[in-house]
Amino acid sequence: MAVRVRIPAPLRAATAGQAEVQVEGGDLATCLSQLESQFPAIRARLRDDAGGLRRFVNLYVNGEDVRFLQGLETRLQPGDELSIIPAVAGGA
């Protein structure tokens, strides 16, 4: 099952500049593992030392925040779109 993963600009150095990649997997955890397998450098940007998702990494499946779905156990269908959105902070 192919899932399209949208890579934000700050993470594209880890995907050889690709803005979008295809991965396989029936759930979000499997898809992330496949992404990290294809692009090992992205793991450090997504995961903390314990292997959990970093606090500032937000994941959306078809526009829905996975925190309001089933988290990493969210089931995926062929053609679904996973967006990785790093939190942005700032101010003057």
N, CA, C and O atoms as CSV, one atom per row, in Angstrom:
chain,resi,resn,atom,element,x,y,z
A,1,MET,N,N,0.845,-1.171,0.000
A,1,MET,CA,C,0.000,0.000,0.000
A,1,MET,C,C,0.888,1.231,0.000
A,1,MET,O,O,1.697,1.408,0.911
A,2,ALA,N,N,0.752,2.072,-0.993
A,2,ALA,CA,C,1.568,3.277,-1.098
A,2,ALA,C,C,0.879,4.454,-0.417
A,2,ALA,O,O,-0.296,4.735,-0.648
A,3,VAL,N,N,1.645,5.125,0.424
A,3,VAL,CA,C,1.196,6.329,1.112
A,3,VAL,C,C,2.154,7.444,0.698
A,3,VAL,O,O,3.371,7.258,0.679
A,4,ARG,N,N,1.601,8.574,0.376
A,4,ARG,CA,C,2.410,9.733,-0.010
A,4,ARG,C,C,2.787,10.505,1.248
A,4,ARG,O,O,1.924,10.831,2.063
A,5,VAL,N,N,4.073,10.794,1.405
A,5,VAL,CA,C,4.563,11.548,2.561
A,5,VAL,C,C,5.077,12.890,2.065
A,5,VAL,O,O,5.962,12.962,1.212
A,6,ARG,N,N,4.508,13.936,2.612
A,6,ARG,CA,C,4.932,15.299,2.260
A,6,ARG,C,C,6.002,15.734,3.260
A,6,ARG,O,O,5.787,15.724,4.472
A,7,ILE,N,N,7.158,16.115,2.720
A,7,ILE,CA,C,8.307,16.486,3.533
A,7,ILE,C,C,8.430,18.008,3.554
A,7,ILE,O,O,8.519,18.627,2.494
A,8,PRO,N,N,8.438,18.621,4.735
A,8,PRO,CA,C,8.563,20.079,4.804
A,8,PRO,C,C,9.997,20.514,4.466
A,8,PRO,O,O,10.939,19.734,4.606
A,9,ALA,N,N,10.145,21.737,4.030
A,9,ALA,CA,C,11.446,22.261,3.620
A,9,ALA,C,C,12.553,22.050,4.658
A,9,ALA,O,O,13.664,21.679,4.278
A,10,PRO,N,N,12.296,22.270,5.952
A,10,PRO,CA,C,13.385,22.088,6.919
A,10,PRO,C,C,13.911,20.649,7.027
A,10,PRO,O,O,15.011,20.435,7.537
A,11,LEU,N,N,13.142,19.666,6.556
A,11,LEU,CA,C,13.568,18.267,6.654
A,11,LEU,C,C,14.064,17.701,5.320
A,11,LEU,O,O,14.499,16.550,5.265
A,12,ARG,N,N,14.007,18.476,4.269
A,12,ARG,CA,C,14.347,17.948,2.942
A,12,ARG,C,C,15.818,17.600,2.774
A,12,ARG,O,O,16.158,16.798,1.904
A,13,ALA,N,N,16.690,18.174,3.574
A,13,ALA,CA,C,18.105,17.795,3.506
A,13,ALA,C,C,18.262,16.313,3.841
A,13,ALA,O,O,19.180,15.657,3.349
A,14,ALA,N,N,17.372,15.790,4.675
A,14,ALA,CA,C,17.425,14.385,5.073
A,14,ALA,C,C,16.818,13.464,4.023
A,14,ALA,O,O,16.979,12.247,4.108
A,15,THR,N,N,16.115,14.030,3.022
A,15,THR,CA,C,15.496,13.220,1.969
A,15,THR,C,C,16.063,13.575,0.593
A,15,THR,O,O,15.377,13.453,-0.421
A,16,ALA,N,N,17.307,14.011,0.572
A,16,ALA,CA,C,17.977,14.378,-0.679
A,16,ALA,C,C,17.184,15.427,-1.460
A,16,ALA,O,O,17.159,15.407,-2.691
A,17,GLY,N,N,16.540,16.337,-0.739
A,17,GLY,CA,C,15.818,17.428,-1.364
A,17,GLY,C,C,14.412,17.105,-1.825
A,17,GLY,O,O,13.720,17.972,-2.358
A,18,GLN,N,N,13.985,15.881,-1.628
A,18,GLN,CA,C,12.651,15.490,-2.095
A,18,GLN,C,C,11.558,16.091,-1.211
A,18,GLN,O,O,11.632,16.030,0.017
A,19,ALA,N,N,10.559,16.666,-1.847
A,19,ALA,CA,C,9.430,17.264,-1.131
A,19,ALA,C,C,8.338,16.244,-0.861
A,19,ALA,O,O,7.482,16.452,-0.001
A,20,GLU,N,N,8.371,15.142,-1.598
A,20,GLU,CA,C,7.344,14.113,-1.466
A,20,GLU,C,C,7.971,12.757,-1.764
A,20,GLU,O,O,8.725,12.605,-2.726
A,21,VAL,N,N,7.650,11.775,-0.925
A,21,VAL,CA,C,8.147,10.416,-1.144
A,21,VAL,C,C,6.995,9.439,-0.950
A,21,VAL,O,O,5.966,9.787,-0.371
A,22,GLN,N,N,7.174,8.226,-1.434
A,22,GLN,CA,C,6.181,7.164,-1.278
A,22,GLN,C,C,6.738,6.127,-0.310
A,22,GLN,O,O,7.905,5.746,-0.405
A,23,VAL,N,N,5.906,5.672,0.619
A,23,VAL,CA,C,6.285,4.598,1.534
A,23,VAL,C,C,5.140,3.596,1.593
A,23,VAL,O,O,4.024,3.874,1.154
A,24,GLU,N,N,5.437,2.443,2.139
A,24,GLU,CA,C,4.449,1.380,2.290
A,24,GLU,C,C,4.138,1.205,3.763
A,24,GLU,O,O,4.965,1.512,4.622
A,25,GLY,N,N,2.943,0.710,4.053
A,25,GLY,CA,C,2.610,0.399,5.433
A,25,GLY,C,C,1.138,0.497,5.700
A,25,GLY,O,O,0.435,1.322,5.115
A,26,GLY,N,N,0.672,-0.358,6.595
A,26,GLY,CA,C,-0.739,-0.388,6.939
A,26,GLY,C,C,-1.112,0.547,8.065
A,26,GLY,O,O,-2.289,0.835,8.287
A,27,ASP,N,N,-0.095,1.025,8.781
A,27,ASP,CA,C,-0.370,1.987,9.846
A,27,ASP,C,C,0.743,3.032,9.865
A,27,ASP,O,O,1.758,2.894,9.182
A,28,LEU,N,N,0.531,4.066,10.652
A,28,LEU,CA,C,1.462,5.187,10.676
A,28,LEU,C,C,2.839,4.764,11.173
A,28,LEU,O,O,3.845,5.204,10.616
A,29,ALA,N,N,2.914,3.935,12.193
A,29,ALA,CA,C,4.206,3.500,12.730
A,29,ALA,C,C,5.027,2.782,11.661
A,29,ALA,O,O,6.231,3.011,11.546
A,30,THR,N,N,4.382,1.918,10.880
A,30,THR,CA,C,5.071,1.189,9.815
A,30,THR,C,C,5.551,2.148,8.732
A,30,THR,O,O,6.666,2.010,8.229
A,31,CYS,N,N,4.726,3.109,8.376
A,31,CYS,CA,C,5.117,4.085,7.360
A,31,CYS,C,C,6.322,4.907,7.811
A,31,CYS,O,O,7.239,5.156,7.028
A,32,LEU,N,N,6.316,5.324,9.064
A,32,LEU,CA,C,7.461,6.079,9.566
A,32,LEU,C,C,8.719,5.221,9.561
A,32,LEU,O,O,9.801,5.705,9.232
A,33,SER,N,N,8.580,3.958,9.924
A,33,SER,CA,C,9.735,3.053,9.893
A,33,SER,C,C,10.279,2.917,8.479
A,33,SER,O,O,11.494,2.908,8.280
A,34,GLN,N,N,9.389,2.812,7.494
A,34,GLN,CA,C,9.805,2.724,6.101
A,34,GLN,C,C,10.502,4.017,5.654
A,34,GLN,O,O,11.513,3.972,4.953
A,35,LEU,N,N,9.965,5.145,6.060
A,35,LEU,CA,C,10.574,6.430,5.732
A,35,LEU,C,C,11.981,6.510,6.317
A,35,LEU,O,O,12.922,6.923,5.640
A,36,GLU,N,N,12.113,6.113,7.570
A,36,GLU,CA,C,13.411,6.151,8.241
A,36,GLU,C,C,14.384,5.137,7.637
A,36,GLU,O,O,15.596,5.351,7.650
A,37,SER,N,N,13.864,4.062,7.122
A,37,SER,CA,C,14.708,3.067,6.458
A,37,SER,C,C,15.240,3.610,5.132
A,37,SER,O,O,16.410,3.411,4.804
A,38,GLN,N,N,14.392,4.290,4.375
A,38,GLN,CA,C,14.805,4.886,3.104
A,38,GLN,C,C,15.743,6.071,3.295
A,38,GLN,O,O,16.669,6.284,2.512
A,39,PHE,N,N,15.485,6.839,4.353
A,39,PHE,CA,C,16.231,8.071,4.615
A,39,PHE,C,C,16.665,8.098,6.091
A,39,PHE,O,O,16.043,8.780,6.906
A,40,PRO,N,N,17.726,7.362,6.432
A,40,PRO,CA,C,18.130,7.227,7.840
A,40,PRO,C,C,18.363,8.560,8.564
A,40,PRO,O,O,18.148,8.645,9.774
A,41,ALA,N,N,18.790,9.582,7.856
A,41,ALA,CA,C,19.073,10.867,8.506
A,41,ALA,C,C,17.813,11.534,9.056
A,41,ALA,O,O,17.904,12.390,9.936
A,42,ILE,N,N,16.651,11.155,8.552
A,42,ILE,CA,C,15.425,11.809,9.017
A,42,ILE,C,C,15.025,11.335,10.415
A,42,ILE,O,O,14.312,12.039,11.131
A,43,ARG,N,N,15.483,10.146,10.802
A,43,ARG,CA,C,15.111,9.603,12.115
A,43,ARG,C,C,15.477,10.556,13.256
A,43,ARG,O,O,14.666,10.785,14.153
A,44,ALA,N,N,16.669,11.102,13.228
A,44,ALA,CA,C,17.101,12.011,14.290
A,44,ALA,C,C,16.270,13.285,14.332
A,44,ALA,O,O,16.171,13.934,15.373
A,45,ARG,N,N,15.679,13.639,13.209
A,45,ARG,CA,C,14.843,14.838,13.160
A,45,ARG,C,C,13.430,14.573,13.657
A,45,ARG,O,O,12.738,15.494,14.089
A,46,LEU,N,N,12.995,13.302,13.596
A,46,LEU,CA,C,11.634,12.947,13.994
A,46,LEU,C,C,11.542,12.331,15.382
A,46,LEU,O,O,10.537,12.499,16.072
A,47,ARG,N,N,12.590,11.617,15.796
A,47,ARG,CA,C,12.535,10.824,17.030
A,47,ARG,C,C,13.478,11.369,18.096
A,47,ARG,O,O,14.523,11.942,17.788
A,48,ASP,N,N,13.090,11.180,19.355
A,48,ASP,CA,C,13.971,11.529,20.462
A,48,ASP,C,C,14.870,10.332,20.784
A,48,ASP,O,O,14.805,9.308,20.102
A,49,ASP,N,N,15.699,10.455,21.808
A,49,ASP,CA,C,16.638,9.390,22.158
A,49,ASP,C,C,15.949,8.089,22.559
A,49,ASP,O,O,16.515,7.007,22.402
A,50,ALA,N,N,14.738,8.195,23.072
A,50,ALA,CA,C,13.992,7.001,23.493
A,50,ALA,C,C,13.216,6.370,22.332
A,50,ALA,O,O,12.594,5.323,22.508
A,51,GLY,N,N,13.246,6.993,21.153
A,51,GLY,CA,C,12.540,6.449,20.000
A,51,GLY,C,C,11.141,7.003,19.806
A,51,GLY,O,O,10.469,6.662,18.833
A,52,GLY,N,N,10.696,7.853,20.719
A,52,GLY,CA,C,9.374,8.468,20.569
A,52,GLY,C,C,9.442,9.666,19.638
A,52,GLY,O,O,10.523,10.180,19.348
A,53,LEU,N,N,8.291,10.103,19.175
A,53,LEU,CA,C,8.261,11.295,18.325
A,53,LEU,C,C,8.672,12.518,19.131
A,53,LEU,O,O,8.289,12.673,20.290
A,54,ARG,N,N,9.446,13.369,18.509
A,54,ARG,CA,C,9.822,14.623,19.168
A,54,ARG,C,C,8.571,15.473,19.398
A,54,ARG,O,O,7.616,15.417,18.623
A,55,ARG,N,N,8.594,16.248,20.457
A,55,ARG,CA,C,7.447,17.081,20.834
A,55,ARG,C,C,7.005,18.019,19.730
A,55,ARG,O,O,5.812,18.263,19.549
A,56,PHE,N,N,7.967,18.541,18.995
A,56,PHE,CA,C,7.655,19.573,18.012
A,56,PHE,C,C,7.292,19.024,16.642
A,56,PHE,O,O,7.100,19.794,15.702
A,57,VAL,N,N,7.194,17.706,16.513
A,57,VAL,CA,C,6.820,17.099,15.233
A,57,VAL,C,C,5.325,16.788,15.255
A,57,VAL,O,O,4.849,16.039,16.107
A,58,ASN,N,N,4.605,17.364,14.321
A,58,ASN,CA,C,3.168,17.117,14.191
A,58,ASN,C,C,2.925,16.311,12.929
A,58,ASN,O,O,3.495,16.599,11.876
A,59,LEU,N,N,2.076,15.300,13.039
A,59,LEU,CA,C,1.764,14.435,11.906
A,59,LEU,C,C,0.279,14.533,11.583
A,59,LEU,O,O,-0.573,14.523,12.471
A,60,TYR,N,N,-0.006,14.627,10.293
A,60,TYR,CA,C,-1.386,14.719,9.826
A,60,TYR,C,C,-1.610,13.678,8.737
A,60,TYR,O,O,-0.797,13.543,7.822
A,61,VAL,N,N,-2.701,12.954,8.837
A,61,VAL,CA,C,-3.094,12.003,7.810
A,61,VAL,C,C,-4.336,12.570,7.136
A,61,VAL,O,O,-5.380,12.738,7.764
A,62,ASN,N,N,-4.205,12.856,5.866
A,62,ASN,CA,C,-5.303,13.465,5.104
A,62,ASN,C,C,-5.854,14.708,5.797
A,62,ASN,O,O,-7.062,14.947,5.807
A,63,GLY,N,N,-4.948,15.493,6.375
A,63,GLY,CA,C,-5.333,16.740,7.014
A,63,GLY,C,C,-5.797,16.611,8.455
A,63,GLY,O,O,-6.100,17.618,9.096
A,64,GLU,N,N,-5.859,15.385,8.981
A,64,GLU,CA,C,-6.314,15.161,10.360
A,64,GLU,C,C,-5.114,14.931,11.274
A,64,GLU,O,O,-4.258,14.096,10.982
A,65,ASP,N,N,-5.054,15.661,12.365
A,65,ASP,CA,C,-3.984,15.509,13.348
A,65,ASP,C,C,-4.066,14.117,13.970
A,65,ASP,O,O,-5.108,13.739,14.505
A,66,VAL,N,N,-2.973,13.351,13.904
A,66,VAL,CA,C,-3.006,11.969,14.396
A,66,VAL,C,C,-3.221,11.896,15.900
A,66,VAL,O,O,-3.597,10.844,16.417
A,67,ARG,N,N,-2.990,12.991,16.610
A,67,ARG,CA,C,-3.255,12.992,18.056
A,67,ARG,C,C,-4.743,12.824,18.332
A,67,ARG,O,O,-5.131,12.379,19.413
A,68,PHE,N,N,-5.580,13.179,17.355
A,68,PHE,CA,C,-7.022,13.032,17.510
A,68,PHE,C,C,-7.549,11.801,16.784
A,68,PHE,O,O,-8.756,11.562,16.742
A,69,LEU,N,N,-6.639,11.029,16.216
A,69,LEU,CA,C,-6.986,9.750,15.602
A,69,LEU,C,C,-6.475,8.659,16.540
A,69,LEU,O,O,-6.839,8.644,17.716
A,70,GLN,N,N,-5.644,7.752,16.045
A,70,GLN,CA,C,-5.106,6.690,16.894
A,70,GLN,C,C,-3.593,6.795,17.039
A,70,GLN,O,O,-2.922,5.789,17.266
A,71,GLY,N,N,-3.051,8.006,16.909
A,71,GLY,CA,C,-1.615,8.203,17.052
A,71,GLY,C,C,-0.850,7.364,16.045
A,71,GLY,O,O,-1.237,7.281,14.879
A,72,LEU,N,N,0.231,6.743,16.488
A,72,LEU,CA,C,1.060,5.939,15.589
A,72,LEU,C,C,0.357,4.669,15.132
A,72,LEU,O,O,0.824,4.011,14.202
A,73,GLU,N,N,-0.735,4.316,15.756
A,73,GLU,CA,C,-1.500,3.139,15.351
A,73,GLU,C,C,-2.581,3.472,14.311
A,73,GLU,O,O,-3.354,2.600,13.916
A,74,THR,N,N,-2.629,4.724,13.875
A,74,THR,CA,C,-3.606,5.136,12.875
A,74,THR,C,C,-3.464,4.285,11.621
A,74,THR,O,O,-2.381,4.202,11.043
A,75,ARG,N,N,-4.546,3.657,11.204
A,75,ARG,CA,C,-4.553,2.818,9.994
A,75,ARG,C,C,-4.507,3.707,8.759
A,75,ARG,O,O,-5.081,4.795,8.739
A,76,LEU,N,N,-3.823,3.231,7.741
A,76,LEU,CA,C,-3.690,3.982,6.498
A,76,LEU,C,C,-4.209,3.169,5.325
A,76,LEU,O,O,-4.162,1.939,5.325
A,77,GLN,N,N,-4.701,3.878,4.336
A,77,GLN,CA,C,-5.220,3.268,3.119
A,77,GLN,C,C,-4.354,3.689,1.933
A,77,GLN,O,O,-3.687,4.722,1.991
A,78,PRO,N,N,-4.358,2.900,0.861
A,78,PRO,CA,C,-3.616,3.304,-0.336
A,78,PRO,C,C,-4.052,4.697,-0.774
A,78,PRO,O,O,-5.244,5.002,-0.818
A,79,GLY,N,N,-3.084,5.529,-1.092
A,79,GLY,CA,C,-3.381,6.882,-1.545
A,79,GLY,C,C,-3.488,7.911,-0.440
A,79,GLY,O,O,-3.615,9.102,-0.723
A,80,ASP,N,N,-3.439,7.480,0.822
A,80,ASP,CA,C,-3.471,8.447,1.918
A,80,ASP,C,C,-2.250,9.353,1.848
A,80,ASP,O,O,-1.227,9.004,1.260
A,81,GLU,N,N,-2.385,10.520,2.461
A,81,GLU,CA,C,-1.299,11.489,2.481
A,81,GLU,C,C,-0.899,11.765,3.928
A,81,GLU,O,O,-1.730,12.135,4.757
A,82,LEU,N,N,0.377,11.580,4.214
A,82,LEU,CA,C,0.943,11.887,5.523
A,82,LEU,C,C,1.745,13.169,5.391
A,82,LEU,O,O,2.654,13.264,4.566
A,83,SER,N,N,1.401,14.153,6.210
A,83,SER,CA,C,2.145,15.416,6.223
A,83,SER,C,C,2.902,15.520,7.533
A,83,SER,O,O,2.342,15.318,8.611
A,84,ILE,N,N,4.177,15.835,7.426
A,84,ILE,CA,C,5.019,16.063,8.599
A,84,ILE,C,C,5.154,17.568,8.740
A,84,ILE,O,O,5.641,18.248,7.836
A,85,ILE,N,N,4.718,18.079,9.880
A,85,ILE,CA,C,4.729,19.523,10.100
A,85,ILE,C,C,5.515,19.817,11.379
A,85,ILE,O,O,5.022,19.564,12.478
A,86,PRO,N,N,6.736,20.352,11.244
A,86,PRO,CA,C,7.460,20.730,12.458
A,86,PRO,C,C,6.833,21.999,13.039
A,86,PRO,O,O,6.487,22.928,12.309
A,87,ALA,N,N,6.697,22.018,14.356
A,87,ALA,CA,C,6.147,23.194,15.011
A,87,ALA,C,C,7.111,24.353,14.825
A,87,ALA,O,O,8.329,24.179,14.846
A,88,VAL,N,N,6.546,25.537,14.643
A,88,VAL,CA,C,7.355,26.727,14.443
A,88,VAL,C,C,7.071,27.680,15.586
A,88,VAL,O,O,5.915,27.951,15.910
A,89,ALA,N,N,8.119,28.180,16.187
A,89,ALA,CA,C,7.964,29.145,17.261
A,89,ALA,C,C,8.790,30.375,16.912
A,89,ALA,O,O,9.757,30.311,16.154
A,90,GLY,N,N,8.391,31.448,17.469
A,90,GLY,CA,C,9.169,32.652,17.194
A,90,GLY,C,C,8.502,33.857,17.804
A,90,GLY,O,O,7.487,33.745,18.491
A,91,GLY,N,N,9.057,34.958,17.559
A,91,GLY,CA,C,8.502,36.182,18.088
A,91,GLY,C,C,9.523,37.280,17.950
A,91,GLY,O,O,10.643,37.076,17.482
A,92,ALA,N,N,9.112,38.414,18.361
A,92,ALA,CA,C,10.003,39.558,18.236
A,92,ALA,C,C,10.681,39.850,19.537
A,92,ALA,O,O,11.475,40.788,19.622
